[in-house]
Amino acid sequence: HPPPPSDSPVAYRRAGNPAAAWTAALAVDDATSAPGHYTATLDFSCLHAQAGQMLHTVHEAARRYASQNVVHSSLTVLLPAQDQAVSWQQAGDMAAARMLIATLACELGPRAMRVNAIEMEPAVCPSELAPLLQFLTGARAQFLTGQTIRAHAT
């Protein structure tokens, strides 16, 4: 698939019940992909996942994304930062979820579909993270896939 122009406008989709602060900070309205737009899905479902369900939640987010999107689109999953005092089972679940992000990038890459994640602390302000999300989800980062980026509160 030939790459779209890097300045293509982005049509955002939300999934996973984001808080109002995220919607406001990102100025995201659920949109249908119009011709010439780069479709970006922001999935917040992992922020609400039960302990031990992170891998399953990432898998479900990817399933939703793959069934609703076409070439030249991206999925960005927001992951909660892992507490240092978690059990080994929860640590393994989070590591498996990060590995799934990389694996999905390999599986969906030939269809020009990107998958990335941002792992963030609860104290991160949505407006501070918005520029990173806008870059990562759009066509300017169309060759960046399979990555988990850690965002820390300032």
N, C-alpha and C positions, 0 to 999 in steps of 0.2 A: 504494500500500500504506500503510495507516495505521501510524504509528510505534508500536513497542512501548514499554511503560513504561521509563523510563530506569534504573530499579532492577531490571530483569530479570536473573535469574541467568545467568551465562555458562557455556556448555558448550564446553570447549576441545578442539581437535584439533591434533595436531602433524604436521608434515611435514618431510622433509629431514634426518632423523637429527640431532636436537639433542644437544648434550653433556649429560651427567647434571647438571652444575651448573645448566643452564637449566631442566631439568625440575624440579629441587628448588626453585630460587628462585621459580618461577612456580606451584608446586604444581599442575602441569598433568597431568591424566590424560586419555588419549584418551577422549572421551565421544561418545555418540550424542546427537543433539539431541532433547531431550524437549520436550513442549508447554510453552510459557511460557519456554523458555530462548532466549537469544541465542547463536547458534553463532559461535565465533571460531576461525579457523585461523591458527596461527603457523607460518610456513614458514621453515626454517633452511637450505634447499638452496643459497641464494646464498653462504652463508658457506663452502661447499665447492666453489664453481664454479672451473673452470680459467680462466686468463687468456684474455680474449677471448670467454668464453662467458656473460657476465652477462646479456645481453639474452635469449639462448636459455633460460637457467635461469629468469628471471622469467616468460617466456612459458609454460614448462612448469608452473611453480607456479600460474599463473593458470588454465591448462587443467585441472589437477587440482582446484583449488578450485571452478571453475564446474561441473564435472561431479558434484561430491559435495555441493554445498550448495544451499540454496533461499533464499527471501526472508529478509530480516532476519538477515544474517550478515556477517562481515567476514573479510578476508584481510589479514594483516600479514606482510610480507616483511622479513626481517632482511638488510640489505646490509652488506658490509664497507666501512669507510671507505677512501677512495681515497688511496693514497700520492701525495705531490706529485711524485715522480720517475718516474711511469709514462709509458709511451709515448703518443703521441697516439691510437693505435689503441685502447688500453685505456681511455683517458679518454673516447673516443667511445662505446665499448661501455657504460661506466657511465652516461654521459649518456643514451644511448638506453634503457637499463633504467629510469632515473628517468622518462623521458618515457612509457614504456610503462605505468608505474604510474598516471600521470595519465590516459592514454588508456583504460586498463581501467576506471578509476573512472567515466568517461563512458559506457562501453559497458555496464557492469554496474549502474550506478546506478538505471536505471529498474526493475530487478528487486529493488531494495532490498538490493543486495549492495555492500559497501564494499571498497576496496582502498587500502592505505597501506603505507608502508615506513619502517623505521628504519635509518638508516645509522650504524653504530657502529664505534668503534675497537676493536682486539683487547683492549685493556686494560680495557674496561668490564666491571665486575663484574656478573654476572647479577642479584644481589640489589639492586643500585643501580638497575638498569633496570626491574625488575619492576613498580614502581608506574606508570611510564609505559606499559608494555605492557598492564597490566591496564586502565588507563583507555582507551587507544587502541583496544583490541580489543572493549570492551564497549558496551552500549547507551547509556551516557552520552555517547559520542562518535559516535552514529549519524549525525550530519550532517557529520562530518569525513571526507572521502574524497579520494583523489588526491594525498595529501601524502607527501613524503619528509622525515622529521624527523631531524636530526643529533644524535646523542648522544655527548658527549665524556666521557672519563675525568676523574675529579676527582683 
